[in-house]
Amino acid sequence: MSGYPESFLIYDQREVKMSTILPQGEKLKHAVQWISEKRKENPDINLAKLVDDASFRFDLSPKDSEFLLRFVKNDNGQNPS
């Protein structure tokens, strides 16, 4: 036994897990930034595949994935490479 109360250990383990979880809005924000970087590296990249990869990488909900796809397609039309 470590000498710490059991409740402290449970709290401590929860604290470690919580530090790796992003709020939903932050996930989407990071996904947009990641996609932006990838598109700069390769302007001809397949947008649907890129959004699919970002959705998996950032654990986006289906609703956020759909939003992200619409967002990058609209951005592509307004800012062609």
Buried (B, 14 or more C-beta within 10 A) or exposed (E): EEEEEEEEEEEEEEEEEEEEEEEEEEBBEBBBEBBEEBBEEEEEBEBEEBBBBBBEEBEBEEEBBEBBBEBBEEBEEEEEE
